[in-house]
Amino acid sequence: IFPSMSDVFQKPMIHTLTQIKQFKVRNNKQANALLCGISNFFFEKTLDIAEKSALKHPLYKKRVRLAQLMDRSDPIVHRSICSGECCLIPGEILHHAENGVKSFVILQPFGCLPNHVSGRGIVKRLKEIEPSIQILPLDYDPDTSFANIENRLQMLIMNSRSMAGDDVYTERITG
């Protein structure tokens, strides 16, 4: 399950509106706040139209909206924080964990300091909230050994299967 790119584009609009509404941030660009509010309104309407069309397909599953993800992630990383994927990572993980997904890979480029802070920094708190999940923060760049990546992913799969009670698979791999 991949996060929606629309959330990445919508996040700055909600970030600006949150700063103004919740923290009374005032700057000399009130036109920017108005533009963010109007843009967010039309963004939501466009998503409504797209989702209405997508719901006609039998395999389509209704997606969670960014505001709902932010509501879930606010206790961990507040929606006003603009660092890396900030509230998107914990919001998506908590949402999907509630719907049965128990293993997650946070794939990030190796030099992305904001994602290291907001991606790796939230893992402990997420596991406190949802103890049954596994999270693998995985740095990826051209110099990363393919064997290292593959081994870490295999360990995640083996742990997932053993947590789910698939001992036959685990014995086959380890023995």
Protein Blocks (a to p, Z undefined) as FASTA:
>chain_A
ZZdfklmmmmmmmmmmmmmmmnopacfklmlmmmmmmmmmmmmmmmmmmmmmmmmpmkbc
cdddfklmmmmmmmmmcckbcghjlmmmmmmmmmmmmnopabdcddddfklmklmmmmmm
mmmmmmmmmmmbccddddddfklcfklmmmmmmmmmmmmmmmnopaklmmmmmZZ
